[in-house]
């Protein structure tokens, strides 16, 4: 039961972050700091909607038990891409900040979808 509650809390946090980051990515023009960070990472303005769409897709996939694993894998891959881009420009502070966010989908995969009977 405790495992399911922890999994549910992590799932809700992951879904919230996915939708928030996806929405913020689509509204990047209202946030000049985000645009500056993305351009520093080498993400072009044409790629920004793709990242936003993938992030929103991750949020939806996490909610569906049959696509839960795929959503977590895509989430981990997107975080690894951000970490790799940050390492390429030498922004190790960003890399270190992303580590807990990388751990979340991996822990969720290990815990499995909450309250699902096998």
Steps between C-alpha positions, in 0.01 A plus 500: 500500500780744588674416173181583308459832682861599429451398138179703477664811646796471262262439210297810582816710533632365167172567319478851648858579397447358151191713440658808658823472301310417182273800542794727589687375193212603274492843670875556481460843338348632824806383696825644362710305753368170366572608143853599599558164673368303202712696255806442721427128489486516121125442472377695201169683495358245256581214741331663800142393407623144446650488850177650638288243320714209617485630857120525489484152343709366790246643746214324323689170463579495872132507589410190297607173664585328169724789385647578844834333420531673162420839658771452760754391239424804283522722808841357594626535141390864480674576829816324379493709182478819707786378720713415197437840341588670828821297528592595145495870591665441837197581716560237767273678747205422272617140464507458878158664534351250254620189688198482738266545203678214321461279805122552516404307186750227584357459850147504357590220260632301794195571719255432213164665441325569834203291612519269201433134586725254317 
